[in-house]
């Protein structure tokens, strides 16, 4: 198991909300992770924002999170 912060980076809010629901089901979380807007450096336009779903703690299969992110035009970062 890996104990870290897993950050799913996604293209828009709607996608981030859908992914947060899937992640909560996959990991059997008590609460869905809250999607967070991440404006790109130097950009004020809402179109130039990424959305993050942050998962804290142990994850048995980080590859499953990566697959969910990639299936929704995103990617997984680990902190």
C-alpha positions in Angstrom: 0.0 0.0 0.0 1.1 3.5 -0.7 0.6 6.3 1.9 0.7 9.6 0.1 -1.4 12.4 -1.4 -2.8 11.4 -4.8 -3.9 14.3 -7.0 -6.1 13.6 -10.0 -5.9 16.5 -12.5 -8.9 16.9 -14.6 -10.1 19.3 -17.4 -13.3 20.7 -15.9 -15.6 20.8 -12.9 -18.2 18.4 -14.2 -15.6 15.8 -14.9 -13.9 16.3 -11.5 -17.3 15.8 -9.7 -17.9 12.6 -11.7 -14.4 11.3 -10.9 -14.7 12.2 -7.2 -17.8 10.0 -7.1 -16.0 7.1 -8.8 -13.0 7.4 -6.5 -15.2 7.4 -3.4 -16.9 4.2 -4.6 -13.6 2.6 -5.6 -11.9 3.4 -2.3 -15.1 3.0 -0.2 -14.6 6.5 1.3 -17.1 7.8 3.8 -17.2 11.1 1.9 -16.4 12.0 -1.7 -13.3 14.1 -2.2 -14.2 17.7 -2.9 -13.1 18.9 -6.4 -10.8 22.0 -6.2 -10.3 24.6 -9.0 -6.6 25.1 -9.9 -6.1 28.2 -12.1 -3.2 27.9 -14.4 -0.4 30.3 -13.6 -1.1 33.8 -15.0 -4.6 32.9 -16.2 -7.8 34.5 -14.8 -10.2 32.9 -17.3 -12.2 30.1 -15.9 -11.6 28.2 -19.2 -7.9 28.1 -18.3 -8.4 26.1 -15.1 -7.8 22.5 -14.1 -9.8 20.7 -11.5 -8.2 18.6 -8.9 -9.5 15.6 -6.9 -7.2 15.0 -3.9 -7.1 11.6 -2.2 -5.1 11.5 1.1 -3.8 8.3 2.7 -3.3 4.7 1.8 -4.3 3.5 -1.7 -3.8 -0.1 -2.5 -3.7 0.3 -6.2 -2.6 3.8 -7.4 -2.7 2.5 -10.9 -6.5 2.4 -10.6 -6.6 6.1 -9.8 -4.4 6.8 -12.8 -6.7 4.8 -15.1 -9.7 6.7 -13.9 -8.0 10.0 -14.5 -6.8 9.0 -17.9 -10.2 7.7 -18.9 -11.5 11.3 -18.2 -8.7 13.2 -20.1 -6.7 13.8 -17.0 -3.7 12.4 -15.1 -2.5 11.4 -11.7 0.2 13.1 -9.7 1.6 12.0 -6.4 2.8 14.3 -3.6 
